Amino acid sequence: MKKDLVMDSDALLGAFIEGDEHHPEVVQLIQDLEGGEALLHISTLVPVEVCAAVVRKLRNKIGDRAAELFAKWVKKNIEDWINAGKLRLYPLDEWRMDKAGAIAIRDKLKGADSVIAEVAEELELALITFDKEILRRFKGKKL
């Protein structure tokens, strides 16, 4: 039976950057995803945040051009997972906007964090995150 996972941007970012402090914690989850043992559910905001964070985190270490190329590789991997049925995207429609707004008010989360947390609540799954604010404030399930 497949594991269903909902990941925040910081967790997915950690999967792609080996030097990230959270890489060891998420690498097994990504291996499960690659092996067809897990299905990843994410908001459409997550790939955007991950690609942006890759460029911001790496540009001073490896240069702008290399960081951009790495971010494009990350984007391609995410697209490949979508096309292979290993990742499901949840767009921010009017219904999810309303639910995310309620989570933002209830838990005092930032807007993007509320949109991502909404997917976890909608699917009744734990949110995999390393964001201290979300871990402290989000009243839904979290890992």
Residue frames relative to the residue before (quaternion, step in Angstrom):
aa qw qx qy qz dx dy dz
M 1.0000 0.0000 0.0000 0.0000 0.00 0.00 0.00
K 0.4525 -0.6998 0.4904 0.2549 3.56 -0.93 0.94
K 0.3843 -0.6650 0.5887 0.2520 3.50 -1.24 0.66
D 0.2467 -0.7398 0.6051 0.1602 3.57 -0.99 0.82
L 0.0736 -0.8148 0.5745 -0.0236 3.54 -0.77 1.11
V 0.0991 -0.7297 0.6696 0.0961 3.55 -1.20 0.63
M 0.0836 -0.8299 0.5516 -0.0098 3.55 -0.68 1.15
D 0.3994 -0.6622 0.5875 0.2385 3.49 -1.18 0.76
S 0.6937 -0.4942 0.3357 0.4022 3.56 -1.26 0.38
D 0.6645 0.5168 -0.3278 0.4288 3.61 0.89 -0.84
A 0.6411 0.5132 -0.3275 0.4672 3.59 1.05 -0.68
L 0.6753 0.4734 -0.3011 0.4787 3.58 0.91 -0.87
L 0.5988 0.5514 -0.3518 0.4622 3.59 1.05 -0.69
G 0.6552 0.5294 -0.3012 0.4468 3.57 0.95 -0.90
A 0.6068 0.5626 -0.3526 0.4370 3.57 1.14 -0.54
F 0.7355 0.4432 -0.2298 0.4580 3.57 1.03 -0.74
I 0.7403 0.3603 -0.2108 0.5270 3.60 1.10 -0.59
E 0.3748 -0.7788 0.4620 0.1986 3.54 -0.29 1.31
G 0.6984 0.4704 -0.2758 0.4636 3.59 1.04 -0.66
D 0.4599 0.6819 -0.4478 0.3508 3.57 1.27 -0.08
E 0.5681 -0.6373 0.4058 0.3263 3.56 -0.96 0.87
H 0.7259 0.4289 -0.2427 0.4798 3.61 1.13 -0.57
H 0.3725 0.7597 -0.4702 0.2509 3.60 1.26 -0.06
P 0.6832 0.4867 -0.3239 0.4375 3.66 0.75 -0.89
E 0.6646 0.5275 -0.3051 0.4325 3.58 1.09 -0.65
V 0.7705 0.3533 -0.1928 0.4943 3.61 1.09 -0.58
V 0.4779 0.7007 -0.4378 0.2982 3.59 1.20 -0.31
Q 0.6477 0.5113 -0.3262 0.4612 3.63 0.98 -0.73
L 0.6253 0.5330 -0.3390 0.4583 3.58 1.01 -0.73
I 0.6637 0.4846 -0.2990 0.4851 3.58 1.01 -0.81
Q 0.6132 0.5273 -0.3510 0.4719 3.60 1.04 -0.66
D 0.6309 0.5162 -0.3213 0.4820 3.59 1.05 -0.77
L 0.6337 0.5248 -0.3189 0.4704 3.57 1.01 -0.80
E 0.6712 0.4990 -0.2843 0.4687 3.57 0.87 -1.00
G 0.7194 0.4507 -0.2387 0.4716 3.58 1.02 -0.81
G 0.5374 -0.6544 0.3888 0.3630 3.57 1.26 0.05
E 0.5239 0.6497 -0.3999 0.3789 3.58 1.26 0.26
A 0.7594 0.2495 -0.1479 0.5824 3.57 1.30 -0.18
L 0.1954 -0.7356 0.6364 0.1256 3.52 -1.28 0.53
L 0.2327 -0.7942 0.5525 0.0993 3.54 -0.72 1.12
H 0.1317 -0.7648 0.6293 0.0411 3.55 -0.94 1.01
I 0.1257 0.8036 -0.5732 0.0992 3.59 -0.75 1.02
S 0.5510 -0.5646 0.5003 0.3568 3.50 -1.30 0.42
T 0.5780 -0.5832 0.4388 0.3649 3.57 -1.17 0.52
L 0.5563 0.5984 -0.3947 0.4203 3.61 1.22 -0.20
V 0.5945 0.6300 -0.3633 0.3430 3.60 1.04 -0.74
P 0.6819 0.4685 -0.3336 0.4520 3.67 0.71 -0.82
V 0.6207 0.5385 -0.3363 0.4601 3.58 1.07 -0.75
E 0.6765 0.4867 -0.2914 0.4696 3.58 0.87 -0.95
V 0.6500 0.5190 -0.3224 0.4520 3.60 0.95 -0.83
C 0.6732 0.4859 -0.3075 0.4649 3.61 0.82 -0.90
A 0.6480 0.5081 -0.3156 0.4716 3.59 0.97 -0.81
A 0.6714 0.5002 -0.2965 0.4595 3.59 0.94 -0.86
V 0.5929 0.5646 -0.3628 0.4451 3.60 1.06 -0.71
V 0.6840 0.4777 -0.2904 0.4686 3.57 0.81 -0.99
R 0.6745 0.4996 -0.3017 0.4522 3.61 0.86 -0.92
K 0.7043 0.4798 -0.2721 0.4469 3.59 0.90 -0.91
L 0.7913 0.3845 -0.1679 0.4447 3.56 0.91 -0.91
R 0.5419 0.6755 -0.4100 0.2862 3.62 1.06 -0.52
N 0.6823 0.4637 -0.3010 0.4783 3.61 1.00 -0.67
K 0.6652 0.5004 -0.2995 0.4662 3.59 1.19 -0.49
I 0.8330 0.1791 -0.0560 0.5205 3.58 0.86 -0.96
G 0.5919 -0.5741 0.3620 0.4347 3.58 1.28 -0.05
D 0.6631 -0.5457 0.3537 0.3707 3.52 -1.24 0.61
R 0.6969 0.4925 -0.2885 0.4343 3.57 0.75 -1.06
A 0.6710 0.4860 -0.3001 0.4727 3.59 0.90 -0.90
A 0.6373 0.5201 -0.3273 0.4650 3.60 1.00 -0.77
E 0.6448 0.5129 -0.3172 0.4697 3.59 1.01 -0.80
L 0.6535 0.5065 -0.3103 0.4692 3.58 0.97 -0.84
F 0.6438 0.5079 -0.3218 0.4733 3.58 1.00 -0.80
A 0.6457 0.5154 -0.3205 0.4634 3.59 0.96 -0.83
K 0.6363 0.5106 -0.3278 0.4765 3.60 1.04 -0.72
W 0.6202 0.5249 -0.3324 0.4789 3.59 1.09 -0.69
V 0.6268 0.5244 -0.3227 0.4775 3.60 1.00 -0.84
K 0.6528 0.5167 -0.3032 0.4637 3.58 0.90 -0.98
K 0.6511 0.5158 -0.3050 0.4659 3.59 0.96 -0.86
N 0.6338 0.5237 -0.3278 0.4653 3.60 0.98 -0.81
I 0.6524 0.5038 -0.3127 0.4720 3.57 0.93 -0.87
E 0.6489 0.5077 -0.3128 0.4725 3.59 0.96 -0.87
D 0.6329 0.5270 -0.3275 0.4632 3.60 1.02 -0.78
W 0.6428 0.5114 -0.3233 0.4699 3.60 0.99 -0.80
I 0.6259 0.5253 -0.3357 0.4686 3.58 1.02 -0.80
N 0.6986 0.4853 -0.2673 0.4527 3.58 0.82 -1.04
A 0.6933 0.4566 -0.2694 0.4881 3.60 1.13 -0.62
G 0.4988 -0.6739 0.4161 0.3520 3.60 1.26 -0.04
K 0.4850 0.6700 -0.4282 0.3641 3.59 1.21 0.44
L 0.7636 0.2286 -0.1165 0.5926 3.55 1.28 -0.34
R 0.1416 -0.7733 0.6141 0.0692 3.56 -0.97 0.93
L 0.2691 -0.7612 0.5751 0.1321 3.52 -0.93 1.00
Y 0.1690 -0.7648 0.6165 0.0807 3.54 -1.12 0.77
P 0.2465 -0.8039 0.5235 0.1371 3.59 -0.24 1.25
L 0.4870 -0.6408 0.5083 0.3063 3.52 -1.23 0.54
D 0.0092 0.7897 -0.6104 0.0607 3.53 -0.17 1.33
E 0.7458 -0.4069 0.2648 0.4561 3.59 -1.25 -0.02
W 0.6399 0.5262 -0.3283 0.4537 3.61 0.98 -0.81
R 0.6918 0.4585 -0.2812 0.4818 3.61 0.88 -0.95
M 0.5862 0.5667 -0.3659 0.4487 3.58 1.09 -0.66
D 0.6594 0.5069 -0.3021 0.4659 3.58 0.93 -0.91
K 0.6746 0.4884 -0.2899 0.4715 3.59 0.91 -0.94
A 0.6565 0.5052 -0.3095 0.4668 3.60 0.97 -0.88
G 0.6214 0.5372 -0.3368 0.4602 3.58 1.06 -0.72
A 0.6447 0.5122 -0.3135 0.4730 3.56 1.02 -0.81
I 0.6400 0.5073 -0.3202 0.4802 3.61 1.04 -0.78
A 0.6269 0.5414 -0.3341 0.4498 3.60 0.97 -0.84
I 0.6809 0.4748 -0.2815 0.4814 3.57 0.95 -0.90
R 0.6846 0.5062 -0.2839 0.4410 3.57 0.84 -1.02
D 0.8214 0.2774 -0.1050 0.4872 3.57 0.78 -1.08
K 0.3785 -0.7579 0.4550 0.2744 3.56 1.34 -0.03
L 0.3237 0.7424 -0.5048 0.2987 3.55 0.98 1.00
K 0.5869 -0.5281 0.4700 0.3947 3.53 -1.32 0.32
G 0.6945 -0.5148 0.3187 0.3887 3.54 -1.23 0.54
A 0.7037 0.4538 -0.2798 0.4697 3.61 0.71 -1.05
D 0.6330 0.5321 -0.3318 0.4540 3.59 1.00 -0.79
S 0.6450 0.5236 -0.3126 0.4606 3.58 1.05 -0.77
V 0.6308 0.5263 -0.3286 0.4659 3.58 1.04 -0.78
I 0.6705 0.4890 -0.2891 0.4773 3.58 0.96 -0.88
A 0.6598 0.5064 -0.3002 0.4669 3.59 0.97 -0.88
E 0.5809 0.5969 -0.3725 0.4093 3.59 1.10 -0.65
V 0.6211 0.5405 -0.3515 0.4455 3.60 0.99 -0.77
A 0.6469 0.5153 -0.3190 0.4628 3.59 0.95 -0.86
E 0.6767 0.4792 -0.2994 0.4720 3.59 0.89 -0.88
E 0.6320 0.5479 -0.3321 0.4361 3.58 0.95 -0.87
L 0.7573 0.3747 -0.1893 0.5003 3.57 0.95 -0.92
E 0.3522 -0.7553 0.4679 0.2942 3.57 1.35 -0.13
L 0.4677 0.6362 -0.4552 0.4115 3.54 0.96 1.03
A 0.5531 -0.5859 0.4677 0.3633 3.53 -1.24 0.41
L 0.3694 -0.7024 0.5668 0.2212 3.55 -1.15 0.72
I 0.2571 -0.7436 0.5986 0.1505 3.56 -0.80 1.06
T 0.2239 0.7644 -0.5636 0.2189 3.55 -0.47 1.25
F 0.2396 -0.7407 0.6062 0.1626 3.52 -1.30 0.45
D 0.4239 0.7040 -0.4519 0.3471 3.56 1.34 0.12
K 0.4189 -0.7509 0.4575 0.2268 3.56 -0.49 1.23
E 0.6355 0.5303 -0.3341 0.4508 3.58 1.02 -0.73
I 0.6601 0.4835 -0.3079 0.4854 3.59 0.93 -0.85
L 0.6459 0.5266 -0.3237 0.4480 3.58 0.92 -0.89
R 0.6961 0.4725 -0.2674 0.4698 3.57 1.01 -0.80
R 0.8105 0.3532 -0.1518 0.4418 3.61 0.83 -0.94
F 0.6354 0.5631 -0.3507 0.3952 3.59 0.96 -0.79
K 0.3130 -0.7869 0.5115 0.1452 3.55 -0.73 1.12
G 0.5490 0.5988 -0.3986 0.4255 3.60 1.26 -0.07
K 0.6922 -0.4397 0.3504 0.4525 3.58 -1.31 -0.12
K 0.0450 0.7931 -0.6066 0.0317 3.57 -1.07 0.75
L 0.2622 -0.7350 0.6028 0.1661 3.53 -1.27 0.52
